[in-house]
Amino acid sequence: MMGVVPRQIKACEKAGRKPIFAIELYVNNNHVDRELVKDLSPEEKELVKHSYHLLAIAQNNIGYKNIVQLSSWAWLNGYYKKPRVTHEQLIKHREGVLFTSCCYNSEIGRAFDRGGEEAGEEMLRHYMQMFPGQFCLEIMLLDFVKQKPYDAFIIKMKEKYGLPIIVTNDVHYCNKEDSQQQRYMLMIRNNTTIKDVLLKAEGGEDVFELQDANLWMKSEDEMNEKWLEMYSDVIPLEIYEEAKRTTVDVCEMCKGVQLDRGVKLPQIPDSDDMFLDYLRRGMKWRGVSGKREYWDRLKEEYQLICRKGFSSYFLIQKQMTDEARRVAPEIMGWDASDEAVGPGRGSAAGSLACFLLGITDVDPIRHDLLFSRFLNENRGGRTMKIRFTQVPLPEPLDEEK
């Protein structure tokens, strides 16, 4: 969830589409800390090890924040082989989220697999109670041998409980011809062979991804062909058409998430004035206050940084590097203040402001480094019309000349 936003939004904007934000979560309500697993009984370990799938779709901005929270909690607190969430966390962060019964590897699907329709229905009722008015059923049209009986069960549950139903296309790769490469990749990853896969499948083991060559991104026509070829006997036409319409309705309902992609850094009061004060002190500290070229460069950087609204950002970075130097000797046991920060890296070393604040220890004037590689009018941030845009940097004080 943390990396998807810029790329997904840009791709959708380019294609003239609205992005939908969702996540396939891993769920295990028997989660315990990894350190405690070794102390569990074999039966308890069996309950802990499974990870079940659950699709969560953000309906609005609150829902988006909640699926981000669920993802973060899973990685920070629920990790066991995979990042997982519990029912408690799902209930806590369910506002603004639409959940589906998901694939065969969901809790509902696995309950159905182990205990038949009665067990599957019991788990389904539990999910209906967890997500009242925010839960729908999901069918898929796969080659996976267990999918048809599971879809037939889902249809029965729809008719019994009147839940909305969607149809999804499980996509593991983009193009039909990529199927064989996907299989080779999985066999390499799992250190197995085609013969091993066939033997496992004959023995009833779940080798879903290797057994199904039907996982590319299909068009609606291709989905219709699949229904006609394999699923018309278990999914009535009227329910299939309803599922398609409901899927579109869900997409329409969930496309209104409007994310604020602006700078989220804390804003320090009077940051421009404070920033200027630190810069002037830095000119004295670095011993360059009498050099005209330094003042000219500083004027250029200061005005651009303030126009971009980044003065608070520079002050925050200064606080971080100052604190690192302060605590390093106590942590390391010797004067490690230089090691705590280092001389600087990347394009930031081209900023005189960073040098004067002590964020970096590289003099960009002496080493002929460009500030524009770090920050320029066309890169990053937001241009802000504030009073400092028209006010030049003050001339150096007499004692600084």
Sequence and secondary structure as in RCSB ss.txt:
>XXXX:A:sequence
MMGVVPRQIKACEKAGRKPIFAIELYVNNNHVDRELVKDLSPEEKELVKHSYHLLAIAQNNIGYKNIVQLSSWAW
LNGYYKKPRVTHEQLIKHREGVLFTSCCYNSEIGRAFDRGGEEAGEEMLRHYMQMFPGQFCLEIMLLDFVKQKPY
DAFIIKMKEKYGLPIIVTNDVHYCNKEDSQQQRYMLMIRNNTTIKDVLLKAEGGEDVFELQDANLWMKSEDEMNE
KWLEMYSDVIPLEIYEEAKRTTVDVCEMCKGVQLDRGVKLPQIPDSDDMFLDYLRRGMKWRGVSGKREYWDRLKE
EYQLICRKGFSSYFLIQKQMTDEARRVAPEIMGWDASDEAVGPGRGSAAGSLACFLLGITDVDPIRHDLLFSRFL
NENRGGRTMKIRFTQVPLPEPLDEEK
>XXXX:A:secstr
 TTHHHHHHHHHHHHT     EEEEEE TT   HHHHTTS HHHHHHHH  EEEEEEE SHHHHHHHHHHHHHHH
HHSBSSSBEE HHHHHHT TTEEEE  STTBHHHHHHHHHHHHHHHHHHHHHHHHSTTSEEEEEE  S TTHHHH
HHHHHHHHHHH   EEEE   SBSSGGGHHHHHHHHHHHHT  HHHHHHHHHTT   HHHH    B   HHHHHH
HIIIIITTTS HHHHHHHHHHHHHHHHHTTT     S  S   TTHHHHHHHHHHHHHHHTT TT HHHHHHHHH
HHHHHHHTT HHHHHHHHHHHHHHHHHHHHHHSS  HHHHH S  GGGGG HHHHHHTS    TTTTT  GGGT 
 TTSSS     GGGSS      GGG 
